[in-house]
Amino acid sequence: MNFLSHFYFDRESDNCYHILGTMLPDLLKNADKTIVLHPEKLHHTDIAVNSMIKGWNKHLEVDRYFHSSDFFLQHSHGLKKLLLPAIEGSPVKPFFLGHIALELILDNLLITTNKITVEGFYDHLHGCKISVINEFLTFAGLKNNEVFFKFYEEFKKSRYLSTYTKTEQIAYALKRICMRVWKDPFTVHHEAAINKILASYRETLLDNYMSIFDEIEGKLVVD
């Protein structure tokens, strides 16, 4: 799941460090795809650092439930089939595209149906002290934190996730993600075709997309 979908499961929390912890696996990957950390079993004397570790584990748990769900398998495959002819000539792998497209559509739906607010998401990030984040990263084994913090400060400043309120921005967000792997993922014609497909698929999900969030929440409660 993407940032805002992860935020949904802790939308009532007042612990910014826990919220940030649920975002860190993806934030670190976006900052530098070579970063690999495994703080899952660590325990720190600082309660805030431990909150980040618990948030990290929550992220992994949610992703595990999501990626093994019938909802994910059905809709990522459905999107892959629809997008395949639209990206003819593109180097992007159709499965990757279907996977990421579904996650972006879910983020868009959460915002546009008022299940969460982007402002609430960013307020949590701004509430966390850099010194605590730095301690977590160092404790988890990251040798050079500068690359992450450069990305993180720009991520907060740009408030890029606010653009997800516009359905037509989903295709652009998808392109940005693909550009981390492929230099020139789409032509202008590809983007136009992708945007049309995603807007249409969003409408098909509108009435039942919350089923996957309810399903995962139920499993988290049981655990």
LINQUI-V161617 format. One line per field, one symbol per residue. ss: DSSP state (h for helix, s for strand, l for the rest). psi: psi as a letter, one per 40 degrees, with the letter a starting at -180 (. if undefined). Layout:
ss->???
psi->???
//
This chain:
ss->llhhhhhhlllllllhhhhhhhhhhhhhhhhlllllllllllllllhhhhhhhhhhhhhhhhhhhhhllhhhhhhhhhhhhhhhhhhllllllhhhhhhhhhhhhhhhhhhhlllllhhhhhhhhhlllhhhhhhhhhhhlllllhhhhhhhhhhhhhlhhhhhhlllhhhhhhhhhhlllllllllhhhhhhhhhhhhhhhhhhllllhhhhhhhhhhhhhl
psi->iiddddddefdeiehddddddedddddddddheehhigedeihiehddddddddddddddddddddeeidddddddddddddddddfheiehhddddddddddddddddddeefdiiddddddddeehhddddddddddeehdhedddddddddddddfdedeedhdeedddddddddeddhdgdiidddddddddddddddddeddededddddddddddd.
//
